[in-house]
Amino acid sequence: MNYSSAAERVIEAVNRLLIAAMTSAWTSALSHQHVAPPEVDDGNDDGSPLGVQNSSAPEGADKQH
């Protein structure tokens, strides 16, 4: 029996088993994860939504007629 070909067959079999196990673990992890939607960094550090100014004054109070 040729040992190098037997070793190569064993290595290939173990490689296929590892690939199958890792694929199964990966797909299982993907199906069980609960991902929150990503937070968009709009550059505002005050936490206010886009287009909303952080002010205690009523809306339109800064407009003078």
mmCIF file of the N, C-alpha and C atoms, coordinates in Angstrom:
data_MODEL
# 
_entry.id   MODEL 
# 
loop_
_atom_site.group_PDB 
_atom_site.id 
_atom_site.type_symbol 
_atom_site.label_atom_id 
_atom_site.label_alt_id 
_atom_site.label_comp_id 
_atom_site.label_asym_id 
_atom_site.label_entity_id 
_atom_site.label_seq_id 
_atom_site.pdbx_PDB_ins_code 
_atom_site.Cartn_x 
_atom_site.Cartn_y 
_atom_site.Cartn_z 
_atom_site.occupancy 
_atom_site.B_iso_or_equiv 
_atom_site.pdbx_formal_charge 
_atom_site.auth_seq_id 
_atom_site.auth_comp_id 
_atom_site.auth_asym_id 
_atom_site.auth_atom_id 
_atom_site.pdbx_PDB_model_num 
ATOM 1   N N  . MET A 1 1  ? 0.844   -1.174 0.000  1.00 0.00 ? 1  MET A N  1 
ATOM 2   C CA . MET A 1 1  ? 0.000   0.000  0.000  1.00 0.00 ? 1  MET A CA 1 
ATOM 3   C C  . MET A 1 1  ? 0.891   1.239  0.000  1.00 0.00 ? 1  MET A C  1 
ATOM 4   N N  . ASN A 1 2  ? 0.500   2.192  -0.786 1.00 0.00 ? 2  ASN A N  1 
ATOM 5   C CA . ASN A 1 2  ? 1.249   3.432  -0.886 1.00 0.00 ? 2  ASN A CA 1 
ATOM 6   C C  . ASN A 1 2  ? 0.804   4.366  0.232  1.00 0.00 ? 2  ASN A C  1 
ATOM 7   N N  . TYR A 1 3  ? 1.693   4.673  1.168  1.00 0.00 ? 3  TYR A N  1 
ATOM 8   C CA . TYR A 1 3  ? 1.321   5.469  2.330  1.00 0.00 ? 3  TYR A CA 1 
ATOM 9   C C  . TYR A 1 3  ? 0.966   6.904  1.972  1.00 0.00 ? 3  TYR A C  1 
ATOM 10  N N  . SER A 1 4  ? 1.638   7.464  0.980  1.00 0.00 ? 4  SER A N  1 
ATOM 11  C CA . SER A 1 4  ? 1.349   8.858  0.649  1.00 0.00 ? 4  SER A CA 1 
ATOM 12  C C  . SER A 1 4  ? -0.067  8.997  0.085  1.00 0.00 ? 4  SER A C  1 
ATOM 13  N N  . SER A 1 5  ? -0.501  8.058  -0.728 1.00 0.00 ? 5  SER A N  1 
ATOM 14  C CA . SER A 1 5  ? -1.856  8.163  -1.268 1.00 0.00 ? 5  SER A CA 1 
ATOM 15  C C  . SER A 1 5  ? -2.894  7.883  -0.181 1.00 0.00 ? 5  SER A C  1 
ATOM 16  N N  . ALA A 1 6  ? -2.591  6.979  0.758  1.00 0.00 ? 6  ALA A N  1 
ATOM 17  C CA . ALA A 1 6  ? -3.507  6.716  1.869  1.00 0.00 ? 6  ALA A CA 1 
ATOM 18  C C  . ALA A 1 6  ? -3.603  7.950  2.758  1.00 0.00 ? 6  ALA A C  1 
ATOM 19  N N  . ALA A 1 7  ? -2.471  8.593  3.029  1.00 0.00 ? 7  ALA A N  1 
ATOM 20  C CA . ALA A 1 7  ? -2.474  9.804  3.845  1.00 0.00 ? 7  ALA A CA 1 
ATOM 21  C C  . ALA A 1 7  ? -3.234  10.922 3.138  1.00 0.00 ? 7  ALA A C  1 
ATOM 22  N N  . GLU A 1 8  ? -3.060  11.023 1.839  1.00 0.00 ? 8  GLU A N  1 
ATOM 23  C CA . GLU A 1 8  ? -3.780  12.051 1.092  1.00 0.00 ? 8  GLU A CA 1 
ATOM 24  C C  . GLU A 1 8  ? -5.282  11.816 1.149  1.00 0.00 ? 8  GLU A C  1 
ATOM 25  N N  . ARG A 1 9  ? -5.707  10.570 1.070  1.00 0.00 ? 9  ARG A N  1 
ATOM 26  C CA . ARG A 1 9  ? -7.137  10.263 1.147  1.00 0.00 ? 9  ARG A CA 1 
ATOM 27  C C  . ARG A 1 9  ? -7.690  10.605 2.531  1.00 0.00 ? 9  ARG A C  1 
ATOM 28  N N  . VAL A 1 10 ? -6.915  10.317 3.571  1.00 0.00 ? 10 VAL A N  1 
ATOM 29  C CA . VAL A 1 10 ? -7.350  10.643 4.933  1.00 0.00 ? 10 VAL A CA 1 
ATOM 30  C C  . VAL A 1 10 ? -7.450  12.152 5.097  1.00 0.00 ? 10 VAL A C  1 
ATOM 31  N N  . ILE A 1 11 ? -6.452  12.859 4.601  1.00 0.00 ? 11 ILE A N  1 
ATOM 32  C CA . ILE A 1 11 ? -6.454  14.319 4.707  1.00 0.00 ? 11 ILE A CA 1 
ATOM 33  C C  . ILE A 1 11 ? -7.653  14.904 3.964  1.00 0.00 ? 11 ILE A C  1 
ATOM 34  N N  . GLU A 1 12 ? -7.926  14.402 2.787  1.00 0.00 ? 12 GLU A N  1 
ATOM 35  C CA . GLU A 1 12 ? -9.073  14.882 2.010  1.00 0.00 ? 12 GLU A CA 1 
ATOM 36  C C  . GLU A 1 12 ? -10.387 14.575 2.726  1.00 0.00 ? 12 GLU A C  1 
ATOM 37  N N  . ALA A 1 13 ? -10.495 13.405 3.344  1.00 0.00 ? 13 ALA A N  1 
ATOM 38  C CA . ALA A 1 13 ? -11.718 13.047 4.066  1.00 0.00 ? 13 ALA A CA 1 
ATOM 39  C C  . ALA A 1 13 ? -11.913 13.964 5.278  1.00 0.00 ? 13 ALA A C  1 
ATOM 40  N N  . VAL A 1 14 ? -10.833 14.211 6.012  1.00 0.00 ? 14 VAL A N  1 
ATOM 41  C CA . VAL A 1 14 ? -10.916 15.101 7.170  1.00 0.00 ? 14 VAL A CA 1 
ATOM 42  C C  . VAL A 1 14 ? -11.244 16.516 6.714  1.00 0.00 ? 14 VAL A C  1 
ATOM 43  N N  . ASN A 1 15 ? -10.668 16.936 5.617  1.00 0.00 ? 15 ASN A N  1 
ATOM 44  C CA . ASN A 1 15 ? -10.940 18.258 5.066  1.00 0.00 ? 15 ASN A CA 1 
ATOM 45  C C  . ASN A 1 15 ? -12.420 18.399 4.709  1.00 0.00 ? 15 ASN A C  1 
ATOM 46  N N  . ARG A 1 16 ? -12.989 17.395 4.063  1.00 0.00 ? 16 ARG A N  1 
ATOM 47  C CA . ARG A 1 16 ? -14.411 17.443 3.715  1.00 0.00 ? 16 ARG A CA 1 
ATOM 48  C C  . ARG A 1 16 ? -15.286 17.480 4.965  1.00 0.00 ? 16 ARG A C  1 
ATOM 49  N N  . LEU A 1 17 ? -14.916 16.716 5.993  1.00 0.00 ? 17 LEU A N  1 
ATOM 50  C CA . LEU A 1 17 ? -15.675 16.728 7.240  1.00 0.00 ? 17 LEU A CA 1 
ATOM 51  C C  . LEU A 1 17 ? -15.609 18.097 7.924  1.00 0.00 ? 17 LEU A C  1 
ATOM 52  N N  . LEU A 1 18 ? -14.424 18.695 7.931  1.00 0.00 ? 18 LEU A N  1 
ATOM 53  C CA . LEU A 1 18 ? -14.272 20.023 8.530  1.00 0.00 ? 18 LEU A CA 1 
ATOM 54  C C  . LEU A 1 18 ? -15.091 21.076 7.781  1.00 0.00 ? 18 LEU A C  1 
ATOM 55  N N  . ILE A 1 19 ? -15.060 21.005 6.473  1.00 0.00 ? 19 ILE A N  1 
ATOM 56  C CA . ILE A 1 19 ? -15.828 21.959 5.670  1.00 0.00 ? 19 ILE A CA 1 
ATOM 57  C C  . ILE A 1 19 ? -17.317 21.788 5.938  1.00 0.00 ? 19 ILE A C  1 
ATOM 58  N N  . ALA A 1 20 ? -17.782 20.548 6.001  1.00 0.00 ? 20 ALA A N  1 
ATOM 59  C CA . ALA A 1 20 ? -19.197 20.295 6.271  1.00 0.00 ? 20 ALA A CA 1 
ATOM 60  C C  . ALA A 1 20 ? -19.588 20.785 7.666  1.00 0.00 ? 20 ALA A C  1 
ATOM 61  N N  . ALA A 1 21 ? -18.727 20.559 8.652  1.00 0.00 ? 21 ALA A N  1 
ATOM 62  C CA . ALA A 1 21 ? -19.024 20.988 10.023 1.00 0.00 ? 21 ALA A CA 1 
ATOM 63  C C  . ALA A 1 21 ? -19.037 22.508 10.131 1.00 0.00 ? 21 ALA A C  1 
ATOM 64  N N  . MET A 1 22 ? -18.077 23.157 9.505  1.00 0.00 ? 22 MET A N  1 
ATOM 65  C CA . MET A 1 22 ? -18.019 24.617 9.567  1.00 0.00 ? 22 MET A CA 1 
ATOM 66  C C  . MET A 1 22 ? -19.194 25.250 8.812  1.00 0.00 ? 22 MET A C  1 
ATOM 67  N N  . THR A 1 23 ? -19.569 24.681 7.691  1.00 0.00 ? 23 THR A N  1 
ATOM 68  C CA . THR A 1 23 ? -20.713 25.192 6.942  1.00 0.00 ? 23 THR A CA 1 
ATOM 69  C C  . THR A 1 23 ? -21.986 25.049 7.762  1.00 0.00 ? 23 THR A C  1 
ATOM 70  N N  . SER A 1 24 ? -22.152 23.923 8.411  1.00 0.00 ? 24 SER A N  1 
ATOM 71  C CA . SER A 1 24 ? -23.327 23.694 9.249  1.00 0.00 ? 24 SER A CA 1 
ATOM 72  C C  . SER A 1 24 ? -23.359 24.670 10.419 1.00 0.00 ? 24 SER A C  1 
ATOM 73  N N  . ALA A 1 25 ? -22.233 24.879 11.064 1.00 0.00 ? 25 ALA A N  1 
ATOM 74  C CA . ALA A 1 25 ? -22.168 25.803 12.192 1.00 0.00 ? 25 ALA A CA 1 
ATOM 75  C C  . ALA A 1 25 ? -22.442 27.228 11.730 1.00 0.00 ? 25 ALA A C  1 
ATOM 76  N N  . TRP A 1 26 ? -21.936 27.607 10.584 1.00 0.00 ? 26 TRP A N  1 
ATOM 77  C CA . TRP A 1 26 ? -22.112 28.955 10.065 1.00 0.00 ? 26 TRP A CA 1 
ATOM 78  C C  . TRP A 1 26 ? -23.576 29.216 9.719  1.00 0.00 ? 26 TRP A C  1 
ATOM 79  N N  . THR A 1 27 ? -24.211 28.277 9.018  1.00 0.00 ? 27 THR A N  1 
ATOM 80  C CA . THR A 1 27 ? -25.610 28.467 8.652  1.00 0.00 ? 27 THR A CA 1 
ATOM 81  C C  . THR A 1 27 ? -26.500 28.442 9.890  1.00 0.00 ? 27 THR A C  1 
ATOM 82  N N  . SER A 1 28 ? -26.146 27.634 10.872 1.00 0.00 ? 28 SER A N  1 
ATOM 83  C CA . SER A 1 28 ? -26.913 27.596 12.113 1.00 0.00 ? 28 SER A CA 1 
ATOM 84  C C  . SER A 1 28 ? -26.799 28.927 12.851 1.00 0.00 ? 28 SER A C  1 
ATOM 85  N N  . ALA A 1 29 ? -25.601 29.480 12.899 1.00 0.00 ? 29 ALA A N  1 
ATOM 86  C CA . ALA A 1 29 ? -25.392 30.766 13.567 1.00 0.00 ? 29 ALA A CA 1 
ATOM 87  C C  . ALA A 1 29 ? -26.143 31.872 12.844 1.00 0.00 ? 29 ALA A C  1 
ATOM 88  N N  . LEU A 1 30 ? -26.159 31.838 11.531 1.00 0.00 ? 30 LEU A N  1 
ATOM 89  C CA . LEU A 1 30 ? -26.874 32.867 10.773 1.00 0.00 ? 30 LEU A CA 1 
ATOM 90  C C  . LEU A 1 30 ? -28.369 32.794 11.016 1.00 0.00 ? 30 LEU A C  1 
ATOM 91  N N  . SER A 1 31 ? -28.905 31.600 11.141 1.00 0.00 ? 31 SER A N  1 
ATOM 92  C CA . SER A 1 31 ? -30.345 31.471 11.321 1.00 0.00 ? 31 SER A CA 1 
ATOM 93  C C  . SER A 1 31 ? -30.776 31.819 12.734 1.00 0.00 ? 31 SER A C  1 
ATOM 94  N N  . HIS A 1 32 ? -29.860 31.831 13.691 1.00 0.00 ? 32 HIS A N  1 
ATOM 95  C CA . HIS A 1 32 ? -30.216 32.119 15.072 1.00 0.00 ? 32 HIS A CA 1 
ATOM 96  C C  . HIS A 1 32 ? -29.839 33.515 15.539 1.00 0.00 ? 32 HIS A C  1 
ATOM 97  N N  . GLN A 1 33 ? -29.191 34.295 14.687 1.00 0.00 ? 33 GLN A N  1 
ATOM 98  C CA . GLN A 1 33 ? -28.761 35.611 15.144 1.00 0.00 ? 33 GLN A CA 1 
ATOM 99  C C  . GLN A 1 33 ? -29.910 36.604 15.026 1.00 0.00 ? 33 GLN A C  1 
ATOM 100 N N  . HIS A 1 34 ? -29.923 37.555 15.940 1.00 0.00 ? 34 HIS A N  1 
ATOM 101 C CA . HIS A 1 34 ? -30.908 38.627 15.929 1.00 0.00 ? 34 HIS A CA 1 
ATOM 102 C C  . HIS A 1 34 ? -30.128 39.930 15.818 1.00 0.00 ? 34 HIS A C  1 
ATOM 103 N N  . VAL A 1 35 ? -30.167 40.503 14.637 1.00 0.00 ? 35 VAL A N  1 
ATOM 104 C CA . VAL A 1 35 ? -29.352 41.679 14.372 1.00 0.00 ? 35 VAL A CA 1 
ATOM 105 C C  . VAL A 1 35 ? -30.218 42.923 14.433 1.00 0.00 ? 35 VAL A C  1 
ATOM 106 N N  . ALA A 1 36 ? -29.783 43.899 15.199 1.00 0.00 ? 36 ALA A N  1 
ATOM 107 C CA . ALA A 1 36 ? -30.459 45.188 15.241 1.00 0.00 ? 36 ALA A CA 1 
ATOM 108 C C  . ALA A 1 36 ? -30.067 45.971 13.992 1.00 0.00 ? 36 ALA A C  1 
ATOM 109 N N  . PRO A 1 37 ? -30.951 46.822 13.508 1.00 0.00 ? 37 PRO A N  1 
ATOM 110 C CA . PRO A 1 37 ? -30.584 47.620 12.333 1.00 0.00 ? 37 PRO A CA 1 
ATOM 111 C C  . PRO A 1 37 ? -29.403 48.526 12.648 1.00 0.00 ? 37 PRO A C  1 
ATOM 112 N N  . PRO A 1 38 ? -28.549 48.756 11.680 1.00 0.00 ? 38 PRO A N  1 
ATOM 113 C CA . PRO A 1 38 ? -27.360 49.575 11.940 1.00 0.00 ? 38 PRO A CA 1 
ATOM 114 C C  . PRO A 1 38 ? -27.745 51.009 12.255 1.00 0.00 ? 38 PRO A C  1 
ATOM 115 N N  . GLU A 1 39 ? -26.981 51.622 13.140 1.00 0.00 ? 39 GLU A N  1 
ATOM 116 C CA . GLU A 1 39 ? -27.203 53.017 13.474 1.00 0.00 ? 39 GLU A CA 1 
ATOM 117 C C  . GLU A 1 39 ? -26.453 53.877 12.467 1.00 0.00 ? 39 GLU A C  1 
ATOM 118 N N  . VAL A 1 40 ? -27.138 54.861 11.930 1.00 0.00 ? 40 VAL A N  1 
ATOM 119 C CA . VAL A 1 40 ? -26.533 55.741 10.938 1.00 0.00 ? 40 VAL A CA 1 
ATOM 120 C C  . VAL A 1 40 ? -25.884 56.899 11.670 1.00 0.00 ? 40 VAL A C  1 
ATOM 121 N N  . ASP A 1 41 ? -24.617 57.131 11.375 1.00 0.00 ? 41 ASP A N  1 
ATOM 122 C CA . ASP A 1 41 ? -23.902 58.250 11.980 1.00 0.00 ? 41 ASP A CA 1 
ATOM 123 C C  . ASP A 1 41 ? -24.069 59.460 11.076 1.00 0.00 ? 41 ASP A C  1 
ATOM 124 N N  . ASP A 1 42 ? -24.957 60.372 11.471 1.00 0.00 ? 42 ASP A N  1 
ATOM 125 C CA . ASP A 1 42 ? -25.213 61.558 10.660 1.00 0.00 ? 42 ASP A CA 1 
ATOM 126 C C  . ASP A 1 42 ? -24.381 62.754 11.085 1.00 0.00 ? 42 ASP A C  1 
ATOM 127 N N  . GLY A 1 43 ? -23.489 62.570 12.028 1.00 0.00 ? 43 GLY A N  1 
ATOM 128 C CA . GLY A 1 43 ? -22.628 63.644 12.476 1.00 0.00 ? 43 GLY A CA 1 
ATOM 129 C C  . GLY A 1 43 ? -23.189 64.421 13.650 1.00 0.00 ? 43 GLY A C  1 
ATOM 130 N N  . ASN A 1 44 ? -24.453 64.186 13.996 1.00 0.00 ? 44 ASN A N  1 
ATOM 131 C CA . ASN A 1 44 ? -25.043 64.856 15.157 1.00 0.00 ? 44 ASN A CA 1 
ATOM 132 C C  . ASN A 1 44 ? -24.706 64.054 16.395 1.00 0.00 ? 44 ASN A C  1 
ATOM 133 N N  . ASP A 1 45 ? -24.063 64.692 17.342 1.00 0.00 ? 45 ASP A N  1 
ATOM 134 C CA . ASP A 1 45 ? -23.706 64.010 18.580 1.00 0.00 ? 45 ASP A CA 1 
ATOM 135 C C  . ASP A 1 45 ? -24.773 64.179 19.649 1.00 0.00 ? 45 ASP A C  1 
ATOM 136 N N  . ASP A 1 46 ? -25.805 65.007 19.372 1.00 0.00 ? 46 ASP A N  1 
ATOM 137 C CA . ASP A 1 46 ? -26.815 65.255 20.394 1.00 0.00 ? 46 ASP A CA 1 
ATOM 138 C C  . ASP A 1 46 ? -27.929 64.212 20.378 1.00 0.00 ? 46 ASP A C  1 
ATOM 139 N N  . GLY A 1 47 ? -27.924 63.323 19.422 1.00 0.00 ? 47 GLY A N  1 
ATOM 140 C CA . GLY A 1 47 ? -28.906 62.251 19.387 1.00 0.00 ? 47 GLY A CA 1 
ATOM 141 C C  . GLY A 1 47 ? -30.223 62.635 18.744 1.00 0.00 ? 47 GLY A C  1 
ATOM 142 N N  . SER A 1 48 ? -30.335 63.858 18.224 1.00 0.00 ? 48 SER A N  1 
ATOM 143 C CA . SER A 1 48 ? -31.584 64.255 17.597 1.00 0.00 ? 48 SER A CA 1 
ATOM 144 C C  . SER A 1 48 ? -31.658 63.684 16.185 1.00 0.00 ? 48 SER A C  1 
ATOM 145 N N  . PRO A 1 49 ? -32.876 63.432 15.719 1.00 0.00 ? 49 PRO A N  1 
ATOM 146 C CA . PRO A 1 49 ? -33.025 62.887 14.361 1.00 0.00 ? 49 PRO A CA 1 
ATOM 147 C C  . PRO A 1 49 ? -32.572 63.901 13.312 1.00 0.00 ? 49 PRO A C  1 
ATOM 148 N N  . LEU A 1 50 ? -32.425 63.424 12.096 1.00 0.00 ? 50 LEU A N  1 
ATOM 149 C CA . LEU A 1 50 ? -32.011 64.300 11.004 1.00 0.00 ? 50 LEU A CA 1 
ATOM 150 C C  . LEU A 1 50 ? -33.025 65.406 10.797 1.00 0.00 ? 50 LEU A C  1 
ATOM 151 N N  . GLY A 1 51 ? -32.569 66.619 10.576 1.00 0.00 ? 51 GLY A N  1 
ATOM 152 C CA . GLY A 1 51 ? -33.454 67.734 10.276 1.00 0.00 ? 51 GLY A CA 1 
ATOM 153 C C  . GLY A 1 51 ? -34.110 68.354 11.495 1.00 0.00 ? 51 GLY A C  1 
ATOM 154 N N  . VAL A 1 52 ? -33.879 67.835 12.674 1.00 0.00 ? 52 VAL A N  1 
ATOM 155 C CA . VAL A 1 52 ? -34.493 68.384 13.884 1.00 0.00 ? 52 VAL A CA 1 
ATOM 156 C C  . VAL A 1 52 ? -33.415 69.113 14.665 1.00 0.00 ? 52 VAL A C  1 
ATOM 157 N N  . GLN A 1 53 ? -33.688 70.363 14.973 1.00 0.00 ? 53 GLN A N  1 
ATOM 158 C CA . GLN A 1 53 ? -32.721 71.131 15.740 1.00 0.00 ? 53 GLN A CA 1 
ATOM 159 C C  . GLN A 1 53 ? -32.970 70.907 17.221 1.00 0.00 ? 53 GLN A C  1 
ATOM 160 N N  . ASN A 1 54 ? -31.906 70.838 17.965 1.00 0.00 ? 54 ASN A N  1 
ATOM 161 C CA . ASN A 1 54 ? -32.016 70.645 19.398 1.00 0.00 ? 54 ASN A CA 1 
ATOM 162 C C  . ASN A 1 54 ? -32.175 72.010 20.050 1.00 0.00 ? 54 ASN A C  1 
ATOM 163 N N  . SER A 1 55 ? -33.413 72.408 20.324 1.00 0.00 ? 55 SER A N  1 
ATOM 164 C CA . SER A 1 55 ? -33.675 73.724 20.887 1.00 0.00 ? 55 SER A CA 1 
ATOM 165 C C  . SER A 1 55 ? -34.877 73.634 21.804 1.00 0.00 ? 55 SER A C  1 
ATOM 166 N N  . SER A 1 56 ? -34.855 74.422 22.877 1.00 0.00 ? 56 SER A N  1 
ATOM 167 C CA . SER A 1 56 ? -35.993 74.434 23.778 1.00 0.00 ? 56 SER A CA 1 
ATOM 168 C C  . SER A 1 56 ? -37.033 75.462 23.349 1.00 0.00 ? 56 SER A C  1 
ATOM 169 N N  . ALA A 1 57 ? -36.700 76.295 22.371 1.00 0.00 ? 57 ALA A N  1 
ATOM 170 C CA . ALA A 1 57 ? -37.631 77.308 21.893 1.00 0.00 ? 57 ALA A CA 1 
ATOM 171 C C  . ALA A 1 57 ? -38.691 76.642 21.024 1.00 0.00 ? 57 ALA A C  1 
ATOM 172 N N  . PRO A 1 58 ? -39.924 77.178 21.049 1.00 0.00 ? 58 PRO A N  1 
ATOM 173 C CA . PRO A 1 58 ? -40.972 76.616 20.193 1.00 0.00 ? 58 PRO A CA 1 
ATOM 174 C C  . PRO A 1 58 ? -40.617 76.799 18.724 1.00 0.00 ? 58 PRO A C  1 
ATOM 175 N N  . GLU A 1 59 ? -41.226 75.973 17.911 1.00 0.00 ? 59 GLU A N  1 
ATOM 176 C CA . GLU A 1 59 ? -40.955 76.022 16.484 1.00 0.00 ? 59 GLU A CA 1 
ATOM 177 C C  . GLU A 1 59 ? -41.382 77.389 15.919 1.00 0.00 ? 59 GLU A C  1 
ATOM 178 N N  . GLY A 1 60 ? -40.530 77.982 15.142 1.00 0.00 ? 60 GLY A N  1 
ATOM 179 C CA . GLY A 1 60 ? -40.833 79.275 14.548 1.00 0.00 ? 60 GLY A CA 1 
ATOM 180 C C  . GLY A 1 60 ? -40.501 80.446 15.438 1.00 0.00 ? 60 GLY A C  1 
ATOM 181 N N  . ALA A 1 61 ? -40.010 80.225 16.651 1.00 0.00 ? 61 ALA A N  1 
ATOM 182 C CA . ALA A 1 61 ? -39.704 81.320 17.558 1.00 0.00 ? 61 ALA A CA 1 
ATOM 183 C C  . ALA A 1 61 ? -38.512 82.136 17.097 1.00 0.00 ? 61 ALA A C  1 
ATOM 184 N N  . ASP A 1 62 ? -37.652 81.547 16.279 1.00 0.00 ? 62 ASP A N  1 
ATOM 185 C CA . ASP A 1 62 ? -36.486 82.273 15.828 1.00 0.00 ? 62 ASP A CA 1 
ATOM 186 C C  . ASP A 1 62 ? -36.776 83.157 14.617 1.00 0.00 ? 62 ASP A C  1 
ATOM 187 N N  . LYS A 1 63 ? -37.961 83.030 14.037 1.00 0.00 ? 63 LYS A N  1 
ATOM 188 C CA . LYS A 1 63 ? -38.326 83.838 12.868 1.00 0.00 ? 63 LYS A CA 1 
ATOM 189 C C  . LYS A 1 63 ? -38.943 85.145 13.348 1.00 0.00 ? 63 LYS A C  1 
ATOM 190 N N  . GLN A 1 64 ? -38.446 86.236 12.835 1.00 0.00 ? 64 GLN A N  1 
ATOM 191 C CA . GLN A 1 64 ? -39.000 87.539 13.195 1.00 0.00 ? 64 GLN A CA 1 
ATOM 192 C C  . GLN A 1 64 ? -39.608 88.169 11.969 1.00 0.00 ? 64 GLN A C  1 
ATOM 193 N N  . HIS A 1 65 ? -40.813 88.690 12.102 1.00 0.00 ? 65 HIS A N  1 
ATOM 194 C CA . HIS A 1 65 ? -41.515 89.292 10.973 1.00 0.00 ? 65 HIS A CA 1 
ATOM 195 C C  . HIS A 1 65 ? -41.388 90.781 10.988 1.00 0.00 ? 65 HIS A C  1 
# 
